[in-house]
Amino acid sequence: PSFGTMGYGVHLNGYVRKNDGLHMWIGKRSMQKQTGPGKLDQMVAGGLPVGIAIWDNLIKECGEEAGMPLQLAGTAIPVGTVSYLTERKEGLRHDVLFNYDIALPGDFKPIPTDGEVDDFYLWPIRDVMQRIRDTDDFKFNAALVIIDFAVRHGVLTPDDPDYIVIAEAIRLGRFSATKVR
């Protein structure tokens, strides 16, 4: 990114359907992480290294970050991409995130295994959305992926006054670190 090249990553929204609605697994990043220490994040997320296929990277990250068995990780569904161009202290970041959803059984609990995540929380999706709306607790790009999830799953609806702006921004990559354009 320091040289203006496009960056790629994978993000996995892990969710559980309960009687009271959708819940999402949220990871709390390690304080040792260079980017976004202590920030909230997807259950599984990671950059895409050179020489590894996107799907293979997702499966690898599922095992490394959340202790997810291969058979369960294999049920993830690709749901699209989110892209953004933003200015950061290290320079311009132009990234494309390959996004996946996975419906998890109620008895699954992710386990931090590689030191990149300190803990996991299972929160009602409405609480997740409120936290994104009212705080900067989430890593910037994780919030974008969750907002995309909320639009696709009908959590964020056309009745929301910002729905059109948000839905178009997701599709067109009109996000910056501080606002939707």
FIVO-533231 format. One line per field, with one value per residue: residue number from 1; residue in one letter; x, y, z of N, C-alpha, C in turn. Coordinates in nm, 2 decimals, decimal comma, always signed. Layout:
BEGIN
seq <- NUM_... $
type <- A_... $
n.X <- X_... $
n.Y <- Y_... $
n.Z <- Z_... $
ca.X <- X_... $
ca.Y <- Y_... $
ca.Z <- Z_... $
c.X <- X_... $
c.Y <- Y_... $
c.Z <- Z_... $
END
This chain:
BEGIN
seq <- 1_2_3_4_5_6_7_8_9_10_11_12_13_14_15_16_17_18_19_20_21_22_23_24_25_26_27_28_29_30_31_32_33_34_35_36_37_38_39_40_41_42_43_44_45_46_47_48_49_50_51_52_53_54_55_56_57_58_59_60_61_62_63_64_65_66_67_68_69_70_71_72_73_74_75_76_77_78_79_80_81_82_83_84_85_86_87_88_89_90_91_92_93_94_95_96_97_98_99_100_101_102_103_104_105_106_107_108_109_110_111_112_113_114_115_116_117_118_119_120_121_122_123_124_125_126_127_128_129_130_131_132_133_134_135_136_137_138_139_140_141_142_143_144_145_146_147_148_149_150_151_152_153_154_155_156_157_158_159_160_161_162_163_164_165_166_167_168_169_170_171_172_173_174_175_176_177_178_179_180_181 $
type <- P_S_F_G_T_M_G_Y_G_V_H_L_N_G_Y_V_R_K_N_D_G_L_H_M_W_I_G_K_R_S_M_Q_K_Q_T_G_P_G_K_L_D_Q_M_V_A_G_G_L_P_V_G_I_A_I_W_D_N_L_I_K_E_C_G_E_E_A_G_M_P_L_Q_L_A_G_T_A_I_P_V_G_T_V_S_Y_L_T_E_R_K_E_G_L_R_H_D_V_L_F_N_Y_D_I_A_L_P_G_D_F_K_P_I_P_T_D_G_E_V_D_D_F_Y_L_W_P_I_R_D_V_M_Q_R_I_R_D_T_D_D_F_K_F_N_A_A_L_V_I_I_D_F_A_V_R_H_G_V_L_T_P_D_D_P_D_Y_I_V_I_A_E_A_I_R_L_G_R_F_S_A_T_K_V_R $
n.X <- +0,08_+0,20_+0,32_+0,12_-0,01_-0,28_-0,45_-0,55_-0,79_-0,95_-1,27_-1,48_-1,80_-1,94_-2,23_-2,52_-2,84_-3,09_-3,37_-3,44_-3,35_-3,08_-2,74_-2,41_-2,07_-1,80_-1,47_-1,21_-0,94_-0,59_-0,39_-0,14_-0,13_-0,03_-0,19_-0,49_-0,49_-0,66_-0,91_-1,24_-1,35_-1,42_-1,51_-1,33_-1,06_-0,82_-0,53_-0,45_-0,20_+0,06_+0,05_-0,13_-0,45_-0,77_-0,99_-0,85_-0,69_-0,89_-0,99_-0,75_-0,72_-0,95_-0,89_-0,65_-0,72_-0,96_-0,99_-1,15_-1,29_-1,20_-1,41_-1,64_-1,56_-1,55_-1,82_-1,86_-1,99_-1,93_-2,00_-1,96_-1,78_-1,61_-1,49_-1,24_-1,09_-0,86_-0,70_-0,43_-0,21_+0,02_+0,01_-0,18_-0,45_-0,58_-0,80_-0,95_-1,19_-1,27_-1,56_-1,73_-2,00_-2,10_-2,32_-2,35_-2,35_-2,54_-2,39_-2,13_-1,82_-1,58_-1,23_-0,95_-0,65_-0,40_-0,29_-0,36_-0,61_-0,78_-1,01_-1,35_-1,69_-2,04_-2,28_-2,61_-2,72_-2,83_-2,71_-2,45_-2,47_-2,55_-2,32_-2,14_-2,25_-2,24_-1,98_-1,62_-1,52_-1,49_-1,27_-1,20_-1,24_-1,37_-1,61_-1,73_-1,77_-1,95_-2,16_-2,24_-2,32_-2,54_-2,71_-2,76_-2,89_-3,12_-3,12_-3,04_-3,26_-3,46_-3,61_-3,45_-3,31_-3,06_-3,02_-3,01_-2,78_-2,59_-2,62_-2,55_-2,29_-2,16_-2,17_-2,03_-1,78_-1,75_-1,63_-1,47_-1,23_-1,36_-1,62_-1,92_-1,93 $
n.Y <- -0,12_+0,12_+0,20_+0,25_+0,03_-0,20_-0,35_-0,67_-0,86_-1,10_-1,14_-1,27_-1,30_-1,43_-1,57_-1,63_-1,76_-1,69_-1,73_-1,47_-1,33_-1,23_-1,29_-1,19_-1,30_-1,13_-1,03_-0,93_-0,75_-0,82_-0,63_-0,62_-0,60_-0,44_-0,28_-0,13_-0,20_-0,36_-0,30_-0,37_-0,64_-0,85_-1,20_-1,36_-1,25_-1,13_-1,03_-1,09_-1,30_-1,31_-1,57_-1,75_-1,89_-1,72_-1,86_-2,06_-1,91_-1,80_-2,03_-2,11_-1,88_-1,91_-2,14_-2,05_-1,80_-1,84_-2,10_-2,27_-2,57_-2,74_-2,86_-2,72_-2,45_-2,48_-2,44_-2,17_-1,90_-1,72_-1,37_-1,14_-0,83_-0,55_-0,24_+0,02_+0,34_+0,52_+0,77_+0,71_+0,72_+0,58_+0,62_+0,62_+0,39_+0,14_-0,09_-0,41_-0,62_-0,95_-1,09_-1,31_-1,50_-1,70_-1,92_-2,02_-2,30_-2,29_-2,39_-2,35_-2,20_-1,96_-1,99_-1,81_-1,85_-1,78_-1,56_-1,31_-1,23_-1,14_-1,20_-1,33_-1,22_-1,28_-1,11_-0,95_-0,85_-0,60_-0,46_-0,46_-0,30_-0,06_+0,00_+0,04_+0,26_+0,45_+0,47_+0,45_+0,20_-0,02_-0,16_+0,02_-0,10_-0,34_-0,25_-0,16_-0,41_-0,53_-0,35_-0,39_-0,66_-0,61_-0,47_-0,67_-0,87_-0,75_-0,60_-0,34_-0,13_+0,00_+0,19_+0,33_+0,65_+0,70_+0,50_+0,48_+0,62_+0,48_+0,22_+0,26_+0,36_+0,13_-0,04_+0,11_+0,18_+0,42_+0,51_+0,66_+0,70_+0,85_+0,92_+0,85_+0,89 $
n.Z <- +0,00_+0,06_-0,17_-0,34_-0,45_-0,51_-0,24_-0,10_+0,07_+0,30_+0,45_+0,70_+0,80_+1,08_+1,19_+1,40_+1,41_+1,63_+1,85_+1,91_+1,70_+1,46_+1,55_+1,58_+1,56_+1,70_+1,68_+1,91_+1,85_+1,90_+2,13_+2,04_+1,77_+1,47_+1,31_+1,40_+1,69_+1,95_+1,85_+1,74_+1,53_+1,24_+1,28_+1,15_+0,96_+0,72_+0,54_+0,20_+0,10_-0,14_-0,38_-0,27_-0,30_-0,29_-0,16_-0,03_+0,15_+0,31_+0,44_+0,57_+0,74_+0,90_+1,06_+1,18_+1,32_+1,45_+1,54_+1,39_+1,27_+0,97_+0,82_+0,90_+0,83_+0,56_+0,48_+0,44_+0,26_-0,04_-0,07_-0,20_-0,26_-0,10_-0,15_-0,10_-0,09_+0,09_+0,28_+0,49_+0,77_+0,69_+0,42_+0,10_+0,10_-0,10_-0,12_-0,17_-0,04_-0,01_+0,07_+0,30_+0,43_+0,71_+0,84_+1,16_+1,40_+1,70_+1,92_+1,86_+1,94_+1,87_+1,90_+2,01_+1,84_+1,73_+1,84_+1,73_+1,78_+2,08_+2,21_+2,17_+2,09_+2,11_+1,98_+1,96_+1,64_+1,61_+1,83_+1,74_+1,52_+1,63_+1,78_+1,58_+1,46_+1,67_+1,78_+1,75_+1,77_+1,61_+1,37_+1,08_+0,82_+0,89_+0,98_+0,75_+0,61_+0,78_+0,77_+0,50_+0,53_+0,69_+0,52_+0,32_+0,47_+0,56_+0,79_+0,80_+0,66_+0,38_+0,50_+0,67_+0,70_+0,58_+0,40_+0,11_+0,04_+0,19_+0,08_-0,19_-0,16_-0,06_-0,28_-0,48_-0,37_-0,23_+0,02_+0,29_+0,56_+0,74_+0,65_+0,46_+0,11 $
ca.X <- +0,00_+0,29_+0,36_+0,00_-0,06_-0,40_-0,44_-0,66_-0,81_-1,07_-1,34_-1,58_-1,91_-1,99_-2,35_-2,60_-2,98_-3,15_-3,51_-3,46_-3,29_-2,95_-2,63_-2,28_-1,95_-1,71_-1,34_-1,14_-0,80_-0,49_-0,32_+0,00_-0,15_+0,02_-0,31_-0,61_-0,48_-0,77_-1,03_-1,33_-1,33_-1,49_-1,46_-1,21_-1,02_-0,68_-0,48_-0,43_-0,06_+0,09_+0,07_-0,23_-0,58_-0,86_-1,06_-0,75_-0,65_-1,00_-0,98_-0,63_-0,75_-1,05_-0,82_-0,56_-0,77_-1,08_-0,99_-1,26_-1,26_-1,20_-1,54_-1,73_-1,51_-1,59_-1,96_-1,87_-2,05_-1,89_-2,11_-1,92_-1,66_-1,62_-1,36_-1,23_-0,97_-0,86_-0,57_-0,39_-0,08_+0,12_-0,01_-0,31_-0,49_-0,68_-0,82_-1,07_-1,21_-1,35_-1,65_-1,80_-2,09_-2,11_-2,42_-2,28_-2,44_-2,54_-2,29_-1,99_-1,75_-1,45_-1,12_-0,83_-0,54_-0,27_-0,25_-0,41_-0,74_-0,77_-1,14_-1,47_-1,81_-2,15_-2,37_-2,72_-2,68_-2,87_-2,61_-2,33_-2,49_-2,55_-2,18_-2,07_-2,31_-2,22_-1,85_-1,52_-1,46_-1,46_-1,17_-1,27_-1,28_-1,46_-1,74_-1,78_-1,81_-2,07_-2,27_-2,28_-2,40_-2,67_-2,80_-2,80_-2,97_-3,24_-3,11_-3,05_-3,37_-3,49_-3,67_-3,34_-3,29_-2,93_-3,01_-2,97_-2,64_-2,51_-2,62_-2,47_-2,15_-2,10_-2,15_-1,94_-1,66_-1,74_-1,61_-1,34_-1,21_-1,44_-1,75_-1,96_-1,95 $
ca.Y <- +0,00_+0,24_+0,23_+0,27_-0,09_-0,25_-0,46_-0,76_-0,94_-1,18_-1,11_-1,36_-1,27_-1,54_-1,53_-1,73_-1,73_-1,73_-1,70_-1,33_-1,27_-1,26_-1,25_-1,19_-1,32_-1,02_-1,05_-0,81_-0,76_-0,81_-0,50_-0,63_-0,58_-0,31_-0,20_-0,14_-0,28_-0,35_-0,27_-0,48_-0,69_-0,97_-1,32_-1,40_-1,15_-1,13_-0,99_-1,20_-1,30_-1,35_-1,71_-1,83_-1,86_-1,65_-1,95_-2,13_-1,81_-1,79_-2,15_-2,10_-1,78_-1,97_-2,22_-1,97_-1,70_-1,88_-2,24_-2,33_-2,69_-2,73_-2,90_-2,60_-2,34_-2,51_-2,40_-2,03_-1,86_-1,59_-1,28_-1,02_-0,75_-0,42_-0,17_+0,15_+0,42_+0,61_+0,81_+0,67_+0,78_+0,52_+0,65_+0,58_+0,25_+0,11_-0,23_-0,49_-0,72_-1,06_-1,11_-1,44_-1,52_-1,84_-1,95_-2,11_-2,36_-2,22_-2,44_-2,32_-2,08_-1,95_-1,99_-1,74_-1,95_-1,73_-1,43_-1,19_-1,19_-1,16_-1,26_-1,32_-1,19_-1,31_-0,99_-0,93_-0,77_-0,46_-0,40_-0,44_-0,19_+0,06_+0,02_+0,09_+0,39_+0,55_+0,47_+0,41_+0,08_-0,12_-0,14_+0,08_-0,19_-0,44_-0,19_-0,17_-0,54_-0,55_-0,27_-0,47_-0,77_-0,56_-0,44_-0,79_-0,95_-0,68_-0,54_-0,20_-0,14_+0,12_+0,29_+0,41_+0,77_+0,70_+0,37_+0,49_+0,67_+0,37_+0,10_+0,30_+0,37_+0,00_-0,09_+0,19_+0,20_+0,56_+0,52_+0,70_+0,66_+0,94_+0,94_+0,79_+1,00 $
ca.Z <- +0,00_+0,06_-0,31_-0,42_-0,51_-0,45_-0,14_-0,10_+0,20_+0,31_+0,58_+0,72_+0,89_+1,14_+1,25_+1,45_+1,42_+1,75_+1,86_+1,92_+1,58_+1,42_+1,63_+1,51_+1,63_+1,68_+1,74_+1,96_+1,80_+2,00_+2,15_+1,98_+1,63_+1,42_+1,26_+1,48_+1,81_+2,05_+1,78_+1,71_+1,39_+1,20_+1,35_+1,08_+0,86_+0,70_+0,41_+0,10_+0,06_-0,28_-0,40_-0,21_-0,36_-0,20_-0,08_+0,06_+0,25_+0,40_+0,52_+0,66_+0,85_+0,99_+1,15_+1,26_+1,40_+1,53_+1,57_+1,32_+1,20_+0,82_+0,77_+0,92_+0,75_+0,42_+0,46_+0,42_+0,13_-0,09_-0,08_-0,28_-0,22_-0,06_-0,18_-0,05_-0,10_+0,20_+0,32_+0,62_+0,81_+0,61_+0,28_+0,05_+0,10_-0,19_-0,08_-0,20_+0,06_-0,05_+0,19_+0,31_+0,54_+0,75_+0,94_+1,26_+1,49_+1,83_+2,01_+1,82_+2,00_+1,82_+2,00_+1,95_+1,84_+1,67_+1,91_+1,66_+1,84_+2,22_+2,25_+2,08_+2,16_+2,03_+2,01_+1,87_+1,53_+1,64_+1,91_+1,66_+1,43_+1,72_+1,82_+1,46_+1,44_+1,78_+1,83_+1,65_+1,83_+1,51_+1,27_+0,97_+0,71_+0,94_+0,99_+0,61_+0,58_+0,86_+0,71_+0,38_+0,58_+0,74_+0,40_+0,26_+0,56_+0,59_+0,92_+0,76_+0,56_+0,30_+0,59_+0,73_+0,62_+0,51_+0,33_-0,03_+0,04_+0,24_-0,02_-0,31_-0,12_-0,05_-0,42_-0,56_-0,30_-0,19_+0,16_+0,34_+0,70_+0,82_+0,60_+0,33_+0,01 $
c.X <- +0,08_+0,33_+0,24_-0,06_-0,19_-0,37_-0,56_-0,67_-0,94_-1,13_-1,46_-1,68_-1,96_-2,11_-2,43_-2,74_-3,03_-3,30_-3,54_-3,39_-3,15_-2,85_-2,51_-2,16_-1,85_-1,58_-1,28_-0,99_-0,70_-0,43_-0,18_-0,01_-0,10_-0,09_-0,43_-0,60_-0,60_-0,91_-1,12_-1,33_-1,42_-1,43_-1,33_-1,18_-0,87_-0,65_-0,45_-0,28_-0,05_+0,11_-0,03_-0,37_-0,67_-0,93_-0,96_-0,70_-0,76_-1,00_-0,87_-0,66_-0,85_-0,99_-0,73_-0,62_-0,89_-1,09_-1,10_-1,22_-1,28_-1,34_-1,64_-1,68_-1,55_-1,73_-1,97_-1,91_-1,99_-2,01_-2,08_-1,80_-1,70_-1,49_-1,36_-1,10_-0,97_-0,71_-0,54_-0,25_+0,04_+0,11_-0,15_-0,33_-0,60_-0,69_-0,95_-1,07_-1,31_-1,43_-1,72_-1,89_-2,08_-2,21_-2,36_-2,38_-2,43_-2,44_-2,15_-1,94_-1,61_-1,35_-1,00_-0,71_-0,41_-0,22_-0,29_-0,54_-0,73_-0,90_-1,25_-1,59_-1,93_-2,26_-2,49_-2,68_-2,72_-2,77_-2,48_-2,35_-2,49_-2,40_-2,11_-2,12_-2,26_-2,07_-1,75_-1,45_-1,42_-1,35_-1,25_-1,32_-1,38_-1,60_-1,81_-1,84_-1,94_-2,19_-2,33_-2,36_-2,54_-2,77_-2,85_-2,90_-3,10_-3,24_-3,11_-3,15_-3,38_-3,56_-3,57_-3,31_-3,16_-2,92_-2,96_-2,82_-2,55_-2,50_-2,54_-2,32_-2,08_-2,08_-2,05_-1,81_-1,64_-1,73_-1,47_-1,33_-1,31_-1,58_-1,78_-1,98_-2,05 $
c.Y <- +0,13_+0,29_+0,25_+0,15_-0,13_-0,36_-0,54_-0,83_-1,02_-1,15_-1,21_-1,32_-1,40_-1,50_-1,65_-1,68_-1,78_-1,69_-1,55_-1,26_-1,30_-1,21_-1,27_-1,21_-1,20_-1,06_-0,92_-0,83_-0,74_-0,67_-0,50_-0,61_-0,44_-0,22_-0,23_-0,22_-0,25_-0,32_-0,39_-0,51_-0,80_-1,09_-1,37_-1,29_-1,16_-1,08_-1,11_-1,20_-1,35_-1,50_-1,80_-1,79_-1,80_-1,75_-2,02_-2,03_-1,80_-1,91_-2,15_-2,00_-1,83_-2,05_-2,14_-1,88_-1,74_-2,03_-2,32_-2,46_-2,67_-2,76_-2,79_-2,48_-2,36_-2,47_-2,25_-2,00_-1,73_-1,50_-1,15_-0,95_-0,61_-0,36_-0,03_+0,21_+0,52_+0,65_+0,77_+0,73_+0,71_+0,55_+0,61_+0,43_+0,23_-0,04_-0,28_-0,60_-0,82_-1,10_-1,25_-1,43_-1,67_-1,84_-2,06_-2,17_-2,29_-2,27_-2,41_-2,19_-2,07_-1,94_-1,91_-1,83_-1,89_-1,60_-1,30_-1,14_-1,23_-1,23_-1,25_-1,30_-1,23_-1,20_-0,99_-0,83_-0,62_-0,39_-0,37_-0,32_-0,06_+0,10_+0,09_+0,24_+0,50_+0,56_+0,44_+0,29_-0,02_-0,07_-0,09_-0,02_-0,30_-0,38_-0,19_-0,30_-0,57_-0,47_-0,34_-0,59_-0,73_-0,53_-0,57_-0,88_-0,87_-0,62_-0,39_-0,20_+0,00_+0,23_+0,38_+0,53_+0,77_+0,57_+0,38_+0,53_+0,55_+0,26_+0,14_+0,31_+0,23_-0,06_-0,02_+0,22_+0,34_+0,57_+0,58_+0,67_+0,74_+0,96_+0,86_+0,91_+0,97 $
c.Z <- +0,00_-0,08_-0,40_-0,48_-0,44_-0,35_-0,14_+0,04_+0,19_+0,45_+0,59_+0,83_+0,95_+1,22_+1,30_+1,45_+1,55_+1,75_+1,85_+1,80_+1,55_+1,53_+1,55_+1,60_+1,60_+1,75_+1,79_+1,93_+1,92_+2,01_+2,08_+1,83_+1,59_+1,38_+1,35_+1,61_+1,90_+1,98_+1,76_+1,56_+1,36_+1,28_+1,29_+0,97_+0,84_+0,56_+0,33_+0,06_-0,08_-0,28_-0,33_-0,26_-0,25_-0,10_+0,02_+0,17_+0,35_+0,50_+0,62_+0,78_+0,95_+1,10_+1,24_+1,36_+1,49_+1,57_+1,51_+1,25_+1,04_+0,77_+0,78_+0,84_+0,61_+0,38_+0,44_+0,28_+0,08_-0,12_-0,16_-0,23_-0,17_-0,09_-0,12_-0,08_+0,01_+0,23_+0,46_+0,65_+0,73_+0,46_+0,23_+0,06_+0,00_-0,18_-0,14_-0,11_+0,00_+0,07_+0,18_+0,43_+0,58_+0,86_+1,04_+1,35_+1,63_+1,93_+1,97_+1,89_+1,94_+1,93_+1,94_+1,96_+1,80_+1,74_+1,84_+1,72_+1,99_+2,27_+2,15_+2,16_+2,06_+2,07_+1,91_+1,76_+1,55_+1,73_+1,84_+1,58_+1,51_+1,75_+1,70_+1,44_+1,54_+1,83_+1,72_+1,70_+1,73_+1,42_+1,15_+0,87_+0,76_+0,95_+0,85_+0,58_+0,66_+0,81_+0,58_+0,42_+0,62_+0,63_+0,34_+0,34_+0,61_+0,73_+0,90_+0,64_+0,49_+0,39_+0,66_+0,64_+0,54_+0,42_+0,19_-0,04_+0,08_+0,13_-0,14_-0,28_-0,11_-0,19_-0,50_-0,49_-0,26_-0,04_+0,19_+0,49_+0,79_+0,77_+0,48_+0,24_-0,09 $
END
